[in-house]
Amino acid sequence: MDVMIDLETMGTRPDCVVLTIGAVKFDPVGDREPVDQLYYRLDIERQTALGRTIDDSTLAWWSQQSEEVRDEAFSDADRTDLDVVLNHLNRFVVGAKNIWAHGAVFDITILENLMRQLGRPCPWNYWQVSDSRTLFKLLPQDPRPADRGDLHNALADAYFQAQGVQHAMSLWTDFLAQADSKNES
């Protein structure tokens, strides 16, 4: 199994405040629905006390999102201590072959920065990190459904990104099979 991780944040720098984290486990070359999920709203006060940043332009972007999306990301309800979140994330990724995110230098970079700031080891190796954004750009069109709901909900985004990887990998497998059959002819 692989793991897809998505964050919703208050900036784009590696040291920005993380609002929510979502993750799912999935088989990138299978067609089974992504399984097991992890979702947390992170403690914002502790992050700001640690000096993590909030970007005005990102806040302006959030203000343009639907009220439902903003409420989910910014609600004070159920905020979880950073150490609890990172402990659960660490256990969640144990045994994962690859750790995916939608962008090579966003979600993973921010999480690794947060872990370093808290003196925590990163639970994956650099060579395990895979990027769905680059994979999707290699396709004629984005493999995620255009009508997917819950945009900018970290768990929903992780789920649809995992499904997109599965779709992209099935196209790649089909392509290779066709190439093999042409070469055998």
N, C-alpha and C positions, 0 to 999 in steps of 0.2 A: 504494500500500500504506500501511496504518496500522501502528502499533506498540502493542502492549499490554504494559505493564510491571507487575510485581508485586514487592513486597518482603516479606521476613519480617524482623522487627525485635525489639529488646529494649526497646521502649517505643513510645509514641504521640506523643511530642513531636518537633518538626522536627529536633532535635539528637540523636536517639537512635541507638544503635548498630544498624547494618544487618547482619543475619546473612547473608542471601542475596538475590540479585536474579535474576528470571527475566523474559524478554521473548520475544515472538513477533511476526512480521510477518503481517498478514492483510488481506484485502479486506473491509471492513465491509458492503458491499452484495452480496457474492458468497457462494457456498457452498463454495468450495475450503477444504480444511483449512488452518489457520494453518501458515505455512512459516517457514523459518529460525528458529533459536532461539538465545537467549543465556542462559547460566546460570552464576553464580559464587557461591562462598562468599567473603565479604569478610573481609579481615584485621581481626580484632576488636581485637588489641593496639594497632595503630596508631590505631584509632578511639578507644579509651579514652585513649591518650596525647594525642590531640587534644582530650580533654575531652568527648567524646560520651557521652551518658547511658544508664544502664540503670535501668529502672523495676521496682521490686519486684513490683508487681501484675502486670506483664507476665510476669515470671519465674514467678510463681505460676500464671498462665494456661498458660504453656508446660508447667509440671509436670503439668498435667491432660491434656495431649495424649498420643497413643500414643507408645510408646518409639521406634518407627520414624520418626515425624515429628520427634521431638526429636533423634534421632541424625542425621537428615539436616540439620537446621537448625544444630545445635550441634557437629557433628563438627569436629575440628581439621584433618582431612585436606583437602588441596587448597584451603586458604585462599589467596586471591589479593590481591596488593598493590592498594590503592585506585586508584593511578594507572593500572595496567594495566586494571582493571575499567572505569574512566571512559573511557579511550581506546577500548576495545572498544564500550562503550555509545555513545559519540559516533559512531563509524563505523557502528554498527548502525542508528541513527536517521536517518542522512543520507538525504534524499529522502522521508522519511515525510510524508504529508499531515497526519495527526493522531497525537498521542501520547495513548493511553488509559491509565487506571488505574481501579481500583475504589474510588472515593472522590475527591472534588475536593481534599481537603486532607490526604491521607495520603502515599501513595507518592511523588507528584511533589514535594510540599513537602519531604519528607525528603531526596530526591535533590538537589533544588536547594540545600537547606541544606548538604549535604555538598560539593557543587561549590563553593559560595561559600566555605566554610571552607578548601578547598584552593586557592582562587584560580583556579578553572577557570570558563570561560564555560559557560552552559547551552546545550545543542545544540538547543533548541527555543524557540519564541516562546510567550508566555503564551496567545495566541489559538489555538494548536494543541492545547492540552490539552483532552481530553474525558473525561467521567466515566461509566463503565458502571453504577455503583451507582444514580445518578439515573435513567438510562435503564431499568434493570431495575425500578425502583419504579413506573414508568409502566405496566408490564404487569400483567395479572391474576395472573401467577405468575412466579417467577424462571425465566428461560429456560435456566439451566444444569441439566444432569442431576442429579437428586437423589442418584443413586448414584455420583457421580464419586469416584474414588479420589484419593489423594495430596493431600487437603486440607492446606493450609498448607505445601505445597511451592511455592515461588515460580514455578517454570516451569510446573507443572501448573495452578496457579491462573491464570496469564496465559493459558494455552491455553484453559481452559474459559471464562474471561471473554471472550476474543476470539470464541469460538463463540457465546456468549450475545449479544454485540453483533450478530453476523451474523443470529442468529435474530430478535432484536428488530427489526432493520432489514428483514428479509423480511416480518415482520408489518406493519410500517409501510408498506412498498411495496404489499402486498396490500390494505391498508386504503385507500390512496390510489387504487389501481386501481378498487376497488369504488365509491368515492365518485365518481370520474370517470365510470364507466359509469352510475351513477344520475343524474348531472347531464346526461348526454347523452340520457337517455331522455325 
